[in-house]
Amino acid sequence: MDTNHQLPITRVGVLGGTFDPPHNGHLLIAQQALTQLKLDQVLFAPTRQPPHKDVQVITPVEHRVEMVRLAIAGYPGFALSRVDVDRQGPTFTLDTMRLLRGQLGKSAELYFIMGMDSLANILTWRDPAKLIQICNLAVFARPGFQADLRDLEKAIPNLAASIVFLPTTAVKIAASDLQRRISAGLPITELIPTPVVKYIHEHKLYQNS
């Protein structure tokens, strides 16, 4: 289901990424955010052109969009957003959330779902001070990463007040590892939703990873 901005949605989580491919770890984090934050909906927002990745090594965006659509089908609290797909240029989180704020209205309570690794590196993001004026940050743990909130707060005043820590840890599933497993013909059915596995095989994706 694509986003329908006429729905009376007031609490929305946004999970962005390349989703190359989407996997069960994404679904788990989204489900836990939905439950723990009492969200009305979690939007999955695939990026067309991540600013930190070589676009030539990323699977074409429409394949990734369709895989996300298949992965979230059957989850009533999940929806696909094309906010980063139907525009050109690098997709910075600030721009994504600004556009969603415009679509969902000023009354919507927005949460950008991110890992502790991203929070630790948030000073490298485009204008994080403006980002936290638009949305809250829902942060889940990542083994081996910790953010120094005291130092970050010096650079980004009011950052701590915008953060909600999710009492969950991301499942350790790396897209690069999944791509290599697929290329090697190794089983992936316990890591990736079955409809996505079928789509990958039908379209012969990741054969040369």
Secondary structure by P-SEA (a helix, b strand, c coil): ccccccccccbbbbbbcccccccaaaaaaaaaaaacccccbbbbccccccccccccccccaaaaaaaaaaaacccccbbbbcccccccccccaaaaaaaaaaaaccccbbbbbbcaaaaaacccccaaaaaaacbbbbbbbccccccaaaaaaaacccccccbbbbccccccccaaaaaaaaaacccccccccaaaaaaaaaacccccc
